[in-house]
């Protein structure tokens, strides 16, 4: 007979391994006088485990050998007692994972299960696809904006209409990273047309008595002029005349919006940027006279006259600076100089009439007031013609009173 050292079950001599747990069977004599148990087996040191091994799926089982009837009956009883119920069928399982033994800690660890690595690559592919698509859309959009910019230049839509003009597209393309030099090279042939309206506005402004548009219309016109000149300075950055005109346009727009401090700063800058242009200085004198800074007004007018001695505007403003400072003699001198340069300009005649009224020279006052009304007053916007008519009536009454008054008694020497 043979005995299993693990479960202590008896088996036939023909078997080598236990039918229950697969352990190797040991021979023994059941009729011996001694106890029929396993002999004492000296312990042996187990062989060192390999660094890694794969656990077998099942233990090896020795091939069955026919048994004798008595022994077969004994074996069947042992199997029935150990396994009273048949084992349930098992579902197929995945093969065991590799086991790694750490000889320092004498612990076994199971290798982690491999994960699917396709998800990161899928994300990378999607990001690349989005980038390529976005770049394509940007190229298409930038190309269409560039074509629209060229079309607006060719059609002459330089600063109008707002939003689709060449200037608006120019600003948009610059924000999108397009080189301003390329854009300005395309716009350079249209520079003269871009600045034509602004040059006309400056000519009208320097003309004595030229009627300006209504305040709202004037603001819109000067806003467009400022946009055009700002762009012109980028197309031709070395043109000091255009740079000064852009500063003046910004000051004129601020002046129309009643931002006098901003207007002063812009006009001072314009006067420094173009030292041959009188108009910024003349405009400065207007604000100085309004603020009763008469020395500054006179200084600005004198510099304007030095730059442009043949224009009536600074002479008129210089006369006003002297008039408001109560110096009628110098005021009259400058007003008559302005009249000599612009005979049809009613404003200096109106100032001369006021000086005559202060001197009680009613005859001269009547003549000057009548001159103001007889001139083409449609070129003058700031004079109040109703006020001029009332002043004329008062001057006539005072003249009549002076004429019917009894003559003074002659003085006998």
C-alpha positions in Angstrom: 0.0 0.0 0.0 1.0 3.7 -0.5 0.0 6.7 1.6 -0.4 10.3 0.6 1.8 12.5 2.9 -0.6 15.4 2.5 -4.1 14.0 3.0 -3.0 10.6 4.7 -5.2 8.6 2.2 -4.2 5.1 1.2 -3.8 4.1 -2.4 -2.7 1.1 -4.4 0.9 0.4 -4.9 0.5 0.9 -8.7 -0.2 4.6 -8.2 2.5 7.1 -8.0 0.6 10.3 -7.2 -2.4 11.1 -5.0 -5.7 11.1 -6.9 -7.0 14.0 -4.7 -4.2 16.5 -4.4 -1.5 15.1 -6.7 1.2 14.6 -4.1 3.8 11.8 -4.5 2.7 8.6 -2.6 4.9 6.9 -0.1 5.1 3.1 0.5 4.2 1.6 3.9 3.2 -1.7 5.5 -0.3 -1.6 7.1 0.3 -4.9 9.0 3.5 -3.7 10.6 3.6 -3.7 14.5 4.5 -0.1 14.5 1.9 2.6 13.7 1.0 2.7 10.1 2.0 6.3 9.6 4.4 8.1 7.4 8.1 7.6 8.3 10.0 10.5 9.5 11.5 12.3 6.5 14.4 14.7 7.1 13.6 18.2 6.0 15.3 19.3 2.9 16.1 22.9 2.0 14.0 23.9 -0.9 15.8 24.9 -4.1 16.0 28.6 -4.8 13.1 29.9 -6.8 13.7 31.3 -10.2 13.2 35.1 -10.5 10.0 34.6 -12.4 7.9 31.6 -13.2 4.5 30.8 -14.6 2.2 28.8 -12.3 1.0 25.6 -14.0 -2.7 25.6 -14.8 -3.2 22.1 -13.3 -1.1 19.6 -11.3 0.2 16.5 -13.2 -1.9 13.4 -12.5 -0.5 9.9 -13.0 -2.1 7.7 -15.5 -4.7 5.4 -13.9 -3.8 1.7 -13.5 -6.4 -1.1 -13.0 -6.8 -2.0 -9.4 -7.7 -5.1 -7.6 -11.4 -5.4 -6.6 -10.8 -4.9 -2.8 -8.5 -2.0 -3.3 -10.8 -0.4 -5.9 -13.7 -0.6 -3.4 -11.5 1.1 -0.8 -10.4 3.8 -3.1 -13.9 4.6 -4.3 -15.1 4.9 -0.7 -12.2 7.3 0.0 -13.1 9.4 -3.0 -16.8 9.5 -2.1 -16.0 10.5 1.5 -13.7 13.3 0.3 -16.0 14.5 -2.4 -19.6 13.8 -1.5 -20.9 16.0 -4.3 -19.7 16.3 -7.9 -17.8 19.5 -8.6 -19.6 22.1 -10.6 -18.3 22.6 -14.0 -15.9 25.5 -14.2 -15.9 28.2 -16.8 -12.8 28.8 -18.8 -10.5 31.4 -17.3 -7.7 33.5 -18.5 -4.2 32.1 -18.1 -2.6 33.1 -14.9 -0.4 36.3 -14.9 3.4 35.9 -14.5 4.6 35.9 -10.9 7.8 37.6 -9.8 9.6 36.6 -6.6 11.6 39.2 -4.7 14.3 37.2 -2.8 15.0 40.1 -0.5 11.5 40.5 0.8 10.6 36.8 -0.1 7.3 38.2 -1.6 5.7 37.4 -4.9 4.2 40.1 -7.1 2.0 39.7 -10.1 2.9 41.5 -13.3 0.3 44.2 -14.1 -2.1 43.4 -16.9 -1.3 45.2 -20.1 -3.6 48.1 -21.0 -4.8 49.2 -24.4 -2.4 51.9 -25.6 -4.4 53.0 -28.6 -6.4 55.8 -26.7 -3.5 58.3 -26.4 -2.6 57.8 -30.0 -6.2 58.4 -30.9 -6.2 61.7 -29.0 -3.0 62.8 -30.6 -4.4 62.0 -34.0 -7.6 64.0 -33.3 -5.6 67.0 -32.0 -3.4 66.9 -35.1 -6.5 66.7 -37.3 -8.0 69.8 -35.6 -4.8 71.7 -36.0 -4.5 71.0 -39.6 -8.1 71.8 -40.2 -7.9 75.0 -38.2 -4.8 76.1 -40.2 -6.6 75.4 -43.4 -9.6 77.4 -42.3 -7.3 80.2 -41.2 -5.5 80.2 -44.5 -8.7 80.3 -46.4 -10.1 83.1 -44.2 -6.9 85.1 -44.4 -6.8 84.7 -48.1 -10.4 85.8 -48.5 -9.7 88.9 -46.3 -6.6 89.7 -48.3 -8.6 89.5 -51.5 -11.3 91.7 -50.0 -8.7 94.2 -48.9 -7.3 94.4 -52.5 -10.8 94.7 -53.9 -11.7 97.6 -51.5 -8.5 99.4 -52.6 -9.4 99.0 -56.2 -13.0 100.2 -55.7 -11.8 103.3 -53.8 -13.5 102.2 -50.6 -10.6 103.4 -48.5 -12.1 104.5 -45.2 -15.8 104.0 -46.0 -18.1 102.1 -45.5 -17.2 101.3 -41.9 -16.4 97.7 -41.3 -15.7 96.7 -44.9 -13.5 99.5 -46.0 -9.9 98.9 -46.9 -8.7 100.7 -43.7 -10.9 98.3 -41.5 -9.6 95.3 -43.4 -6.1 96.6 -43.0 -6.4 96.8 -39.3 -8.0 93.3 -39.1 -5.2 91.7 -41.2 -2.6 93.4 -39.0 -4.2 91.9 -35.9 -4.1 88.5 -37.6 -0.4 88.7 -38.0 -0.1 89.9 -41.6 2.9 92.0 -42.3 2.0 95.8 -42.3 4.7 96.4 -44.9 3.1 94.1 -47.4 -0.3 95.7 -46.8 1.1 99.2 -47.1 2.9 98.3 -50.2 -0.4 97.4 -51.8 -2.0 100.7 -50.6 0.9 103.1 -51.5 -0.4 103.7 -55.1 -3.7 104.9 -53.5 -2.0 107.4 -51.1 -2.9 110.5 -53.0 -6.6 109.4 -53.2 -6.5 108.5 -49.5 -5.4 112.0 -48.5 -7.3 114.0 -51.1 -10.3 114.7 -48.9 -8.2 115.8 -45.9 -6.2 118.2 -48.1 -9.4 119.8 -49.2 -10.6 120.1 -45.7 -7.4 121.8 -44.6 -7.7 124.2 -47.6 -11.2 125.1 -46.6 -10.2 125.6 -43.0 -7.5 128.0 -43.9 -9.8 130.0 -46.1 -11.3 133.0 -44.2 -15.0 132.7 -43.7 -15.4 129.3 -45.3 -18.6 127.8 -44.1 -18.2 124.5 -42.1 -20.7 121.8 -42.0 -23.2 121.3 -39.1 -21.5 120.0 -35.9 -22.5 116.4 -36.3 -21.5 116.3 -39.9 -18.3 118.1 -39.2 -17.4 115.5 -36.5 -18.0 112.7 -38.9 -15.9 114.3 -41.6 -13.0 115.0 -39.3 -13.2 111.5 -37.9 -12.9 110.1 -41.4 -10.0 112.5 -42.0 -8.2 111.4 -38.9 -8.6 107.7 -39.9 -7.3 108.4 -43.4 -4.3 110.4 -42.2 -3.4 107.9 -39.5 -3.2 105.2 -42.2 -1.3 107.6 -44.5 1.4 108.1 -41.9 1.8 104.3 -41.8 2.1 104.1 -45.5 4.6 107.0 -45.7 6.1 107.2 -42.1 8.8 109.7 -43.1 6.3 112.4 -44.4 6.3 115.0 -41.6 3.6 116.9 -43.3 1.2 114.0 -43.1 2.2 113.3 -39.5 1.4 116.9 -38.5 -1.9 116.8 -40.4 -2.9 113.6 -38.5 -2.2 115.3 -35.2 -4.2 118.4 -36.2 -7.1 116.3 -37.4 -7.2 114.5 -34.0 -7.1 118.0 -32.3 -9.9 119.3 -34.5 -12.1 116.3 -33.7 -11.4 116.8 -29.9 -12.2 120.5 -30.3 -15.6 119.8 -32.0 -16.3 117.4 -29.1 -15.6 120.2 -26.6 -12.4 118.5 -25.4 -10.3 121.6 -25.4 -7.4 120.3 -23.4 -6.9 117.4 -25.8 -7.2 119.8 -28.7 -4.4 121.9 -27.2 -2.1 119.0 -26.9 -2.7 117.7 -30.4 -2.3 121.2 -32.0 0.9 121.8 -30.1 2.3 118.5 -31.4 1.2 119.4 -34.9 2.9 122.8 -34.7 6.2 121.1 -33.6 5.9 118.3 -36.2 5.7 120.7 -39.2 7.4 124.0 -38.4 6.3 125.6 -41.6 2.5 125.2 -41.1 0.6 128.1 -39.5 -2.8 126.5 -39.0 -2.1 124.7 -35.7 -0.8 127.9 -34.2 -3.8 129.9 -35.4 -6.1 127.3 -33.8 -4.2 127.4 -30.5 -4.8 131.2 -30.4 -8.6 130.6 -30.6 -8.5 128.5 -27.4 -6.1 131.0 -25.6 -8.4 133.9 -26.4 -11.4 131.9 -25.1 -9.5 131.3 -21.9 -8.3 134.9 -21.6 -4.7 133.9 -21.9 -4.0 136.9 -24.2 -0.2 136.8 -24.1 -0.2 133.1 -25.2 -2.7 134.0 -27.9 -0.6 136.8 -29.2 2.6 134.7 -29.2 0.8 131.9 -31.2 -0.6 134.4 -33.7 2.8 136.1 -34.2 4.5 132.8 -34.9 1.7 131.9 -37.3 2.2 135.2 -39.2 5.9 134.5 -39.3 5.2 131.1 -41.0 2.5 132.4 -43.3 2.4 136.2 -43.6 -0.2 136.4 -46.4 -3.2 134.9 -44.6 -5.8 136.9 -42.8 -6.7 134.3 -40.1 -3.8 135.0 -37.6 -4.1 138.8 -38.1 -7.8 138.6 -37.1 -7.0 136.5 -34.0 -4.2 138.8 -33.1 -6.5 141.8 -33.3 -9.0 140.0 -31.0 -6.2 139.3 -28.5 -5.5 143.0 -28.3 -9.2 144.0 -28.3 -10.0 141.7 -25.4 -6.9 143.2 -23.6 -8.5 146.7 -24.1 -5.9 147.9 -26.6 -8.1 149.2 -29.4 -5.3 150.8 -31.4 -3.3 147.6 -31.9 -6.5 145.7 -32.4 -7.7 148.0 -35.2 -4.3 147.8 -36.8 -4.4 144.0 -37.1 -8.1 144.0 -38.2 -7.4 146.3 -41.0 -4.4 144.1 -42.1 -6.8 141.1 -42.1 -9.3 143.1 -44.2 -6.6 144.0 -46.7 -5.8 140.2 -47.2 -9.5 139.1 -47.2 -11.7 142.0 -48.2 -14.9 140.0 -48.3 -14.5 138.5 -44.9 -17.1 140.1 -42.6 -15.6 139.1 -39.2 -12.9 141.9 -39.0 -15.5 144.4 -40.1 -17.7 143.4 -37.2 -14.8 143.9 -34.8 -14.0 147.3 -36.2 -17.7 148.3 -35.8 -17.4 147.3 -32.1 -14.3 149.4 -31.7 -16.1 152.4 -33.3 -19.1 152.0 -30.9 -16.7 152.1 -27.9 -15.1 155.3 -29.3 -18.6 156.7 -29.9 -17.8 157.0 -33.6 -21.3 156.0 -34.7 -20.8 156.9 -38.3 -17.9 154.4 -38.6 -19.9 151.9 -36.7 -22.9 152.2 -39.0 -20.6 151.8 -42.0 -18.9 148.7 -40.7 -22.1 147.0 -39.6 -23.6 147.7 -43.0 -20.5 146.2 -44.6 -20.9 143.0 -42.5 -24.5 142.6 -43.7 -23.7 143.4 -47.3 -21.0 140.9 -47.6 -21.7 137.3 -48.5 -22.5 136.2 -45.0 -23.2 132.6 -46.1 -19.4 132.0 -45.8 -19.5 132.9 -42.1 -21.1 130.6 -39.6 -20.2 131.9 -36.1 -21.5 135.5 -36.6 -25.0 136.1 -35.3 -26.6 138.2 -38.0 -29.6 139.1 -35.8 -27.2 140.5 -33.3 -25.5 142.5 -36.0 -28.8 143.9 -37.2 -29.7 145.0 -33.6 -26.3 146.6 -33.2 -26.7 148.4 -36.5 -30.1 149.8 -35.4 -28.6 151.0 -32.2 -25.7 152.7 -34.0 -28.1 154.5 -36.3 -30.2 155.8 -33.4 -27.1 157.1 -31.6 -25.9 158.7 -34.9 -29.2 160.5 -35.3 -29.2 161.7 -31.8 -25.7 163.0 -32.2 -26.7 164.8 -35.5 -29.8 166.6 -34.0 -28.1 167.7 -30.8 -27.5 171.5 -30.6 -24.0 172.5 -31.5 -21.7 173.1 -28.7 -21.0 176.7 -27.7 -17.8 177.8 -29.4 -15.0 178.5 -27.1 -13.8 182.2 -27.3 -10.1 182.3 -26.9 
